[in-house]
Amino acid sequence: MRAHLPELQQEGARLVFVGTGTPAMAADFARTHGGGLPVFSDVKKSAFAAAGMRRGLFSTLHWRLFANSWRALRAGFRQTRIEGDPWQQGGVLVFAADGRLRHEQHDRVGGDPIDVGAVLAALRG
C-alpha cells in the first residue's frame, strides 16, 4: 500500500496499519516499515473479529502461501521474525468520510495481495 501512497492520498485516503502484536511491536513496525503512517496494536484482535477477518491454521498454512511467499521474495520482501498472531489473516477496509464501508478485502491465505485498483475505485466511487 505504501508504494501507492501518493495516488491513494490524492483520492483522499488516510492509511493506518493494525496488527495483532503488542504496542511495542507496533512501535517497532512503525519505525521500520510504517513510513510515517499510523500503526495500531489490537492484541485482543477485536477489530479483526469485527471485520470478519479469517483466522486459523489452514488459512495460514495453505499451499497458496508458498506462491505468495515466492512472489514477495521476487519483489524484494523478506520475512523476518513473526510478531503477533501468526494465524490471523488481514485485509483492507475502505471507509467513506461519513463512516460507511465502501470496500473490504479479506485475505483468504497468508500473503494474499491487496487489490489496489479496487481500493482506488472505492475511494473514487
Backbone bond lengths (Angstrom), bond angles and torsions (degrees), N, CA, C in turn:
res aa  C-N    CA-C-N  psi(-1)  N-CA   C-N-CA  omega(-1)  CA-C   N-CA-C  phi
1 M - - - 1.452 - - 1.532 110.61 -
2 R 1.337 116.34 -35.64 1.467 118.14 -178.41 1.522 111.57 -62.83
3 A 1.335 117.90 -31.14 1.464 120.56 178.95 1.525 111.04 -63.26
4 H 1.313 117.27 -25.68 1.461 122.67 -178.56 1.529 112.12 -103.89
5 L 1.320 116.98 10.81 1.461 121.25 -173.89 1.529 113.76 -54.81
6 P 1.333 120.03 -47.06 1.473 118.07 -179.14 1.536 112.46 -59.13
7 E 1.312 116.81 -42.93 1.465 120.77 179.56 1.526 110.96 -66.43
8 L 1.326 116.85 -40.83 1.464 120.91 179.05 1.526 110.84 -64.96
9 Q 1.323 116.23 -43.49 1.460 120.00 179.89 1.526 111.38 -67.18
10 Q 1.329 117.19 -33.14 1.461 120.87 176.73 1.527 110.39 -61.07
11 E 1.339 116.46 -30.28 1.458 121.30 178.51 1.528 112.02 -88.44
12 G 1.333 116.63 3.94 1.457 120.50 176.28 1.516 115.23 93.84
13 A 1.328 117.52 9.27 1.467 120.13 -178.36 1.528 111.35 -74.75
14 R 1.313 114.35 145.82 1.463 122.38 169.28 1.522 105.92 -122.38
15 L 1.319 117.57 113.08 1.454 122.19 -176.57 1.516 111.29 -89.83
16 V 1.323 114.75 140.92 1.459 122.10 170.56 1.520 107.28 -137.83
17 F 1.308 116.26 149.43 1.455 122.47 175.11 1.519 108.34 -107.58
18 V 1.332 116.50 141.31 1.456 122.21 175.97 1.518 107.10 -128.02
19 G 1.322 116.21 126.62 1.459 121.52 179.16 1.510 110.93 -123.15
20 T 1.325 115.58 170.74 1.461 120.79 -178.46 1.521 112.90 -98.58
21 G 1.314 117.30 0.98 1.464 120.41 -179.90 1.514 111.90 -78.56
22 T 1.297 114.76 -178.87 1.460 122.12 178.72 1.527 110.48 -70.55
23 P 1.324 117.26 165.72 1.470 118.75 174.73 1.530 112.80 -56.86
24 A 1.335 117.84 -36.14 1.471 120.31 177.88 1.530 110.72 -64.88
25 M 1.326 116.79 -38.52 1.465 120.64 177.43 1.529 110.46 -66.09
26 A 1.327 116.87 -39.60 1.463 121.29 177.86 1.530 109.99 -63.22
27 A 1.310 116.94 -41.11 1.466 121.08 179.08 1.529 110.21 -64.33
28 D 1.329 116.60 -40.53 1.465 120.74 177.89 1.530 110.46 -64.38
29 F 1.339 116.65 -43.74 1.460 120.62 177.77 1.522 110.77 -61.68
30 A 1.315 116.27 -42.40 1.464 120.59 179.46 1.526 110.17 -59.81
31 R 1.316 116.14 -41.31 1.465 120.82 -178.44 1.526 111.63 -70.44
32 T 1.332 117.77 -41.21 1.463 120.83 -173.32 1.523 114.71 -92.39
33 H 1.348 117.84 -28.50 1.469 120.14 -174.20 1.529 114.09 -133.17
34 G 1.305 117.53 -10.89 1.460 120.26 -171.33 1.507 115.72 -74.10
35 G 1.313 117.87 -20.18 1.461 120.09 178.56 1.512 114.19 57.85
36 G 1.331 117.33 31.41 1.454 120.91 179.22 1.520 114.13 85.47
37 L 1.337 117.43 -0.47 1.468 120.91 179.27 1.526 110.02 -86.33
38 P 1.328 117.62 153.90 1.463 120.36 178.81 1.532 111.35 -65.84
39 V 1.328 115.08 139.75 1.465 122.09 177.41 1.523 107.14 -128.71
40 F 1.333 115.80 126.00 1.459 121.58 -178.08 1.514 110.92 -115.12
41 S 1.319 115.45 153.42 1.450 123.22 177.98 1.526 109.39 -107.08
42 D 1.327 115.78 129.86 1.471 122.04 177.75 1.529 107.96 -127.77
43 V 1.324 115.03 70.43 1.462 120.98 -175.60 1.525 111.93 -57.28
44 K 1.329 116.97 -37.56 1.468 120.48 -179.29 1.526 112.76 -79.59
45 K 1.345 116.58 -6.94 1.473 123.01 179.00 1.533 112.40 62.13
46 S 1.311 117.08 27.08 1.468 121.84 -179.70 1.522 112.00 -62.46
47 A 1.328 116.51 -44.51 1.464 119.94 -179.70 1.524 110.63 -65.72
48 F 1.328 116.62 -39.56 1.463 120.92 179.06 1.531 110.70 -63.47
49 A 1.321 115.83 -43.45 1.470 120.19 178.79 1.518 110.79 -65.53
50 A 1.331 116.84 -44.68 1.464 120.44 -179.41 1.529 111.41 -62.25
51 A 1.327 116.47 -32.76 1.465 121.06 179.82 1.521 112.27 -82.95
52 G 1.339 117.21 -8.62 1.458 120.22 -179.98 1.514 113.96 76.90
53 M 1.337 116.91 25.42 1.468 120.55 179.30 1.526 110.08 -70.21
54 R 1.305 115.34 145.02 1.469 121.29 -178.39 1.521 111.13 -71.84
55 R 1.319 114.31 150.94 1.453 121.04 175.23 1.516 107.51 -149.09
56 G 1.315 117.76 132.38 1.450 119.99 175.63 1.512 113.65 156.42
57 L 1.306 114.56 166.55 1.461 122.97 -178.25 1.525 111.57 -60.35
58 F 1.333 117.18 -46.86 1.459 119.89 -172.39 1.523 113.39 -78.96
59 S 1.316 118.22 -16.88 1.460 118.94 173.01 1.529 110.23 -85.54
60 T 1.317 116.85 -12.43 1.457 120.73 176.26 1.526 110.47 -97.55
61 L 1.306 116.90 -50.89 1.470 121.02 -177.52 1.528 110.65 -96.25
62 H 1.287 116.28 57.46 1.453 124.47 179.30 1.530 107.70 -100.47
63 W 1.327 117.98 152.59 1.468 119.76 -179.25 1.535 112.09 -57.25
64 R 1.333 117.57 -31.08 1.461 120.56 -178.89 1.525 112.21 -67.81
65 L 1.335 116.85 -20.76 1.460 120.30 176.37 1.525 110.35 -58.07
66 F 1.321 116.77 -38.35 1.460 120.03 -178.34 1.532 111.06 -67.71
67 A 1.324 116.94 -40.26 1.467 120.48 175.95 1.522 110.30 -64.83
68 N 1.330 116.92 -41.79 1.463 120.60 178.43 1.523 110.98 -64.75
69 S 1.328 116.75 -39.25 1.464 121.09 179.14 1.525 110.47 -65.11
70 W 1.321 116.96 -42.69 1.457 121.45 179.45 1.535 110.16 -62.62
71 R 1.329 117.17 -43.28 1.460 121.78 178.64 1.528 110.01 -60.69
72 A 1.320 116.56 -43.71 1.465 120.78 -179.74 1.528 111.08 -65.88
73 L 1.318 117.05 -42.51 1.468 120.20 178.20 1.525 111.04 -59.90
74 R 1.322 116.22 -44.44 1.471 120.30 -179.73 1.522 111.50 -63.94
75 A 1.338 116.79 -28.07 1.468 121.02 178.93 1.527 112.10 -85.69
76 G 1.332 117.23 -0.71 1.458 120.64 176.27 1.516 115.94 98.47
77 F 1.323 117.96 4.46 1.459 120.65 179.12 1.527 109.87 -87.72
78 R 1.301 116.52 138.07 1.463 122.55 179.68 1.523 109.77 -123.80
79 Q 1.323 115.62 126.35 1.466 120.46 175.43 1.516 108.41 -74.41
80 T 1.311 116.39 128.64 1.460 120.33 174.25 1.521 106.80 -105.97
81 R 1.297 117.34 -140.00 1.468 118.80 -178.63 1.531 110.34 -71.35
82 I 1.308 115.24 153.35 1.462 121.37 178.08 1.514 108.06 -89.02
83 E 1.311 116.04 129.86 1.454 121.27 177.21 1.514 108.42 -125.33
84 G 1.304 116.67 146.15 1.459 119.86 -178.38 1.519 110.41 81.99
85 D 1.308 115.87 -155.69 1.459 122.45 -175.23 1.533 109.60 -90.23
86 P 1.330 118.81 109.77 1.466 120.31 -177.49 1.523 113.67 -69.38
87 W 1.311 118.07 -14.03 1.465 121.46 -178.05 1.529 112.49 -92.54
88 Q 1.340 116.50 -10.74 1.465 120.88 -177.47 1.521 110.51 -83.82
89 Q 1.317 115.91 125.02 1.465 120.97 174.59 1.513 108.90 -91.81
90 G 1.299 115.29 156.29 1.452 120.71 -179.05 1.506 111.94 -111.26
91 G 1.294 114.77 -147.99 1.446 121.45 -179.44 1.509 109.41 161.49
92 V 1.316 115.36 -158.46 1.459 120.86 -179.97 1.526 108.40 -141.70
93 L 1.308 114.83 139.98 1.468 121.83 175.14 1.519 106.97 -123.86
94 V 1.328 116.45 137.51 1.459 121.89 176.65 1.525 107.32 -119.68
95 F 1.323 115.50 119.79 1.452 121.45 178.94 1.521 109.75 -110.46
96 A 1.319 116.39 143.36 1.463 121.80 172.34 1.528 108.39 -74.87
97 A 1.307 116.40 166.12 1.467 120.98 179.72 1.523 112.05 -58.42
98 D 1.347 117.35 -28.14 1.469 120.45 -179.91 1.532 112.67 -86.90
99 G 1.344 117.07 5.69 1.457 120.90 176.53 1.519 115.24 93.72
100 R 1.336 118.25 -6.18 1.471 120.14 178.69 1.524 110.26 -70.53
101 L 1.317 115.75 139.85 1.459 121.41 176.30 1.525 108.52 -75.71
102 R 1.325 116.54 120.32 1.469 121.50 -177.57 1.527 112.25 -99.00
103 H 1.331 117.05 -29.56 1.470 120.69 -177.34 1.521 108.12 -159.23
104 E 1.325 115.34 145.02 1.466 119.39 172.09 1.515 109.30 -144.13
105 Q 1.305 114.60 142.62 1.455 121.92 175.05 1.514 106.98 -134.71
106 H 1.303 116.06 124.04 1.458 121.33 178.60 1.522 107.84 -107.25
107 D 1.323 116.44 127.39 1.457 119.41 175.34 1.518 108.59 -62.60
108 R 1.312 115.80 129.93 1.463 120.02 176.27 1.524 109.97 -85.46
109 V 1.338 115.88 -29.49 1.459 123.64 -175.76 1.524 107.84 -141.52
110 G 1.316 116.92 151.62 1.453 120.69 177.13 1.517 112.29 -52.61
111 G 1.329 116.45 130.80 1.452 121.61 176.13 1.512 115.46 84.92
112 D 1.327 118.25 7.81 1.463 119.41 177.60 1.525 109.27 -58.25
113 P 1.335 117.45 136.06 1.470 119.33 179.89 1.524 111.60 -74.96
114 I 1.310 115.06 150.38 1.462 121.09 177.41 1.520 108.48 -83.71
115 D 1.301 116.34 136.86 1.461 122.29 176.96 1.528 108.18 -82.73
116 V 1.330 115.64 88.34 1.465 120.81 -176.17 1.524 110.71 -63.55
117 G 1.328 117.40 -33.98 1.450 120.60 177.35 1.528 111.96 -59.37
118 A 1.323 116.30 -41.47 1.477 120.53 178.49 1.520 110.88 -68.44
119 V 1.327 116.85 -36.00 1.460 120.34 176.86 1.528 110.24 -64.26
120 L 1.325 116.58 -45.65 1.467 120.54 178.89 1.527 111.04 -63.57
121 A 1.336 117.43 -40.22 1.463 120.55 178.42 1.518 110.64 -62.54
122 A 1.336 117.29 -39.49 1.464 121.17 178.89 1.522 110.68 -65.86
123 L 1.319 116.56 -37.87 1.471 120.09 178.38 1.515 111.13 -67.14
124 R 1.318 115.74 -35.29 1.476 120.30 -177.65 1.507 112.09 -81.55
125 G 1.353 115.80 -24.18 1.454 121.22 -173.10 1.471 113.84 -76.43
